[in-house]
Amino acid sequence: MHRIVVLALDQVIPFDLATPIEVFERVRLPGGVIPYDVRVCAPTPEVDAGRFTLRVAHGLEALGDADTIILPGVRDPAHPVPQTVLNALRSAAARGTRIASVCAGAFVLAATGLLDGRRATTHWAGAIAFAQRFPRVELDPAVLYVDEGQFLTSAGAAAGLDLCLHLIRKDHGSAVAADAARLSVMPLEREGGQAQFIVPEQPPAPRGSTMEPLLRWLEESAYRELTLDEIAAHAGLSTRTLNRRFREQTGTTPLQWLHRARIRRAQHLLETTAEPVDRIGDAVGFGSPTAFRDRFKRIVGTSPHHYRRSFRTSRTNHSSS
């Protein structure tokens, strides 16, 4: 039987802790065979879980018997991980144990150094802090989970379900994973990644910067098909000087800034109106439906139609039915 050990640290997020326990304990193979033995371990007999305290039956020695270790997130990812935990995880990895993290649990896994030089993900809200703390990890904050073989990471909250179902499919095939997904009332695969849940914000220009008037004009004129030459002419600069100053003050280029402004407006219209997708693309300034769809998927990670199905308000749903 495949043994899964979930590691509970102080400040553990209860949702992250419970997800793998519930998903793996319910898995059944043909004939009713139980494939997983799920245990919870901790460095101490009692764990602070916020509004309640967990009493844990197993200590860190349980990690030595694990086939898979799951690392739930903790409330303060910047909190130092006990050295005994880091050592135990490194030892488990050296034995070939599979290690997966849920949400901010990626901070714990990265602290071991085991993710250095590898691709990983975590909750989008912690992506900047993660990238700053672990620059040797190739962070992809737009996806639901990343499978690097022995080491796997998932994005926030519900993405832990996606990761667990992925592990079940790897272990026992799609039919068993599909049954587990039905028990969890989840699709076996969700369209799009974590990027669709992130509202794209524009990089702010420093207060009083020379770009402030231009940024206001770009926001107001985003619906027009603007070229770089037109933007430069409005700013009274050459295109080369415009690009240089714009990047210095905003961290991006004028056209990239413009695209994100249009997509942000398109998201609002998709959420709050019943206007056809192609009409929305035209209204926010894209010259063709194809250009709109391509840019939307590049920035948001899913199609405009899927985004609308996921995020349109109930009032709009009723009015368009």
N, C-alpha and C positions, 0 to 999 in steps of 0.2 A: 504493500500500500504506500502511496506517495504521501509523505508527511509534509504538511505546510505549517510553518511556524510564523505567527504574526507577532512582531516586536512592539510592545507598548512602552513608550517613554513618558516621563512626566510631561504634562500639557498635551497629551495625545488628543487628536480630534476624533471624537466618538464615531462619527460617520465613516471616516477613513478606516477605523479599526473594525467596525462591524461589517462593512461591505465584503471583504474577502471571507470572513467567517461565514456569513449567511450564504454567499454564492457557492463556495466550495463544499460546504457541508450538505447542500441540497443536491449535489450532482449524483446521478445514478447511471450506471452502465446497463446495457441490455441484460435482463435477468435480475435486475435490482442490485447488482454488485456496487458497493460503496468504494470509490477509487481514492478518496482523500481522507487523511487523518489530520484534522486541523487543531492546532494548539496555540495558546497565547503565552508568551514569556515576557519577562521584564527584568531589569537589573535589581529591583527590590520587590518584596511581596505585595506592596501597595503602590498604586500609581495614581497621580493626580490627573483626573480627566475633566477638570473644570468644575462642573456642577455636581459631580459625584466622584467617589474614589473607587478604583478598581482593585479587587483582590485577585492576584494572579498566582496560579498554582505552580508555574515553572519559572526557573531562573534562566540566566544566559546560557547555561549548559545545554538547554534544549536546542540552541542554534546548531550545536554539533551534530545533532541527529536529523536535521532538516534536509529535505530534498529541495524545497523552495522556501525562501524567507520573504515575507512581505513587510515593508516599512511604511506604516501610516504617517500622515503628516502630523506636525505639532504646531501649536498656536504661535509660538515665536520661533521661526526658523533660524534666527540668529543665535539662539541659545546654544551654548557649547554642548557637543555630544560627549558623554562620558568616555574616557579613554578605554575603559573595559569593553564598552559596546563597539567602538571602532576596531579594537583588536579582535573581538569575536567575529565581527563581520568580515574582516580581512582573512582570518583563518578559514572561515566557511567558504569564501570565494576561492581560496587556494585549493580547497578540496573539490571544487567544481560545483558547489551549491548554486542554484539559480536564485538571484536576488531581484526583487521587484519593489518599486516604490509607488505610493499613492499620493498625489498632490504634493504638498511640501515635504513629504518623505524623501523627495529627491535631494533635499539639503543634507539629510542624514547620510544618504548613500554617497553623495559627492564628497562629503567630509572625510570619507575613508580613502579618497584618491582613486577609487576603482572606476570612476567615470572619466578620468583624465584621458583626453584624446578620443573620447567616444561621444556620440550624439545622445542627447537626452532632452526631456521636457519637464515642465512643472506648471503649477497654476500660473496663468498669465499675469496675475497681480503681483507675483513674486519674481517675475522674469528678470527685471532689471537688477534686483538685489542678488539674484542667483548668478547672473552673468558677471557682476562685479566681484563677487566672492570666489567664484570658481571659473576664472578666465580660461582654464585649460580644457573645460568641457564645451563641446559644440552644442549650444542650446538652441532648440527649435520650439519656440513658445506657441506656434500656430497649430500644432497637432494634438490629437487626443492621447496618443501614447507612442512610445518609441521602443522597438524591439531590437536590442543589440546582441541577441543570443543569450548569453549568461545573465546579462543585466538589462532590466526593463524599467521604464519610468512612465508615469501617466500624469495627465493634467489634473485640474481640480475636481473634487467631489465625484460627480457622476462618471467622469472618465475612469475612475477606479473600477467601475462596473465593466466598461469596455475592455480594460486590461485583463480583468479576471476571465471574461468570456474568451478573450484571445488566448490566454494560457490554457483554458480547457480545450479549445479547438486544437491547439498545438499538441496537447497530451492525448486527446481521445477522438479527435475528428469533429467535423462540422455538425453531424447529427446530434451528438451528445451536447455540444455547445449550444445548438439551437434549442434543445429542451431546457437547458439552463437559462437561456435568454427568455424563454416563455415564462418560466417560473419567476424571473425577475421583472417581468412585463417590460422588456427591453428588446429593441431590434438587435440582431446579432452583429450588425454593422450599422453605424450611423453615418449619414452623408455629411461631408464637410468635417473640418477640424475645430480646434479651440478658437481659431481666429474669428469665427462668426459671432462669438460672444464678446469680442473686444470692440468697443466703440473707438474708431480711429480718431485720435486727437491730433491737432496740428502742433508741430513744434513751436513753442512760443518764441517770439523775438524779444530781446531785452527791452524793458520799458525805456522809451525815449530813443530807440534805435532808428536809424534812417530807413529801415524796412517797414515800420509801422504803417505809414500811409499807403504803401504799395500793397501790404497784406489786406488792409481794409478794402482797397479797390478790387483786389483779386477775389475776395469773398463775395463782394457785390456783383462781380462780373463773371462768376464761375459758370453761369449758364451759357455764356458765349463760347464759340470755338476760338479760343485765344492761341496764338502762336508765341514762341519765345521772342521773336522779333517785335511783336506787338507789345508784349510785357516790358521788354527793354526800352522801347520807344516811350511808353508811358512813364517809366522811371527816369528817362533822360540819360540812360547808360548804354554802353555797348553790351552785347549779349555776354561777352567774356567777363566784363566787370560785374554785370548783374549776377551771373552764376557764382562768381567768387564771393561777392558780398552777401548774397542770399544764403549760401552755404555756411559762411562764417557766422551769421546771425541766427539762422534757424536750424542748421544741421542737415538741410536737404536742398533740393533744387526747386526752382519756381514751378516747373511742370509737375514734379512729384507732389509738391504742396497743393497745386491746383487739382490734381487727380483725387487726392484724399479729401479735399473740400467737397468735390462733386459726389464722391462715394458716401460721405457722411450725410449729405443732403438726400441722396437716393435712399439710404437706409431709413431716414425719417419718413419719406414718402411711402416706402414699401410697408412700413409699420402702421401708418396712420391713414392711408387712402386706399381706394380700390382701383386706382388708375392702372391701365395696362403697363406691363414692365417696359415695353419698347417706348411708350410715351414718357415714362419717367426718365429713361436714359436720355431721351432727346431734351427733356425739360431741364436736366441738370448740366447739359452742355456736351454730351458725347455725340459725335457726328454720325455714328451708326450703331444699330443694335448689337452688332458683333463686338465693336470696340467697347461698348458699355459692359457686356457680359464678361468679356475677357478681363477687363480691368477690375470689375467687381470681384470676380473669383480670385484674382491675383492678390487683392488687398484683404478681402473678407474670408476667403477660403472655401466659399460655397457659391452656388448660383443665386441670382436675384429671386427666382421662383422658390427655391428651397428656403432662403432667408425669410421671404414673406410668409410661407407656411409656418415657420417656426416662431416668428416674432410679431405677426400682425395682431393688433389689439382686438378684443372680443367685439367692441362696438363696430369696428370696420368689418369684421367677419359677418356680423349680422346684417349690416347695411348692404353687403355685396352678394348676399345669398338670395 
